[in-house]
Amino acid sequence: MCIRDSYDLCRCMVKTVDGKAVGKMVNIIALGEYDVYVVNLQKSREEVYIPAVKEIVKRVDIENQEIIIEPMEGLIENTED
């Protein structure tokens, strides 16, 4: 379950910068220096953990319920085409 203060983020769909659907964000883990987004992959329903750092998270658009990421190689393997 998502942290109450971050509920709007947890309803967001996560996509790559080139428009590929990754999945839906379902939780946030606070680690101190940075947060980690927990995302249910759209294809497999597995969870992936995405560090919420500027090198990866490029845009957060709560109004359109969308988070745009540029994943590092190997971070996400099961994105939609």
Secondary structure, DSSP 8 states (H G I E B T S, - for coil): ---GGGHHHHT-EEEETT--EEEEEEEEEE-SSSEEEEEEETTT--EEEEE--TTTEEEEETTTTEEEE---TTT------
